């Protein structure tokens, strides 16, 4: 088994950013990437200065070309199947049958999504229906939009989306526990609330056209936002006994450290949603933190071997 100084699990903005800093620090680092980022369904990513509107595949291609310029950085497209630690050393196993070892691991595998079972939702998700208004609200501004959701923070989400468009219909896909005060608030802002079950979403080539209810009634909408995307950890750390936040991210200490020495968590794995800019920033920060620790250790041992 080949040994590395650091293994990074995940090849999104967080993972590649950390690999870049490790490479520039002369660290032998391995990036293991399942290549299943959840933003792969979107046509463009937004909000990253100098890269606003970049296609996810282009962003990744640029990142890969940059990290591969450093000879100590290795990249393997494979899925991690197991991560264990014994006597201070992590062993990573992958679905290509290989095993790798290191003393530090950065988990930046992100989240996976399991969308609600609404017929036609898969056809529009990432094209005209999205979870994040900061990522895609501008492109849908002032359009007739649908809001799909029935979570406790529904009213807050509606108020947020109202910033981009006031032509809103809320579809809860069943009865909702909204208070009378919240219902009155929606009516006062001209937001319709539909509690009937959804039969299907009608679209053409990813363009949402209608939301059809089980009664047959149809509502014209050209786009929308969805609250519940069924997020869960893309790579589980349960066997390490980590704690999770209320949102489902891994609880960390300062410096992205976990309770397991040598194990760090960044990006969506920690935050559930980071956005490209924050994810990349965390990758930079954790790599600088880890390299600083290793540099001090190298000094105490009498130099870099």
Buried (B, 14 or more C-beta within 10 A) or exposed (E): EEEBBBBBBBBBBBBBBBBBBBBBBEBBBBBBBBEBBBBEBBEBBBBBEEBEEBEBEEBBEEBBEBBBEBEBBBBEEBBBEEBEBEEEEBBBBBEEEEEBBBBBBBBBBBBBBEBBEBEBBEBBBBBBBBBBBBBBBEBBEEBBBBBBBBEEEBBEBBBBBBEBBEBBBBBBBEEBEBEEEBBEBBEEEEBEBBBBBBBBBBBEEBEBBBBBBEEEEBBEBBBBBBBBBEBEBBBEBEEBEBEEEEEBBBEBEEEBBBEBEBBBBBBBBBBBBBBBBBBBBBBBBBBBBBBEEBEEEEEEEEEEE
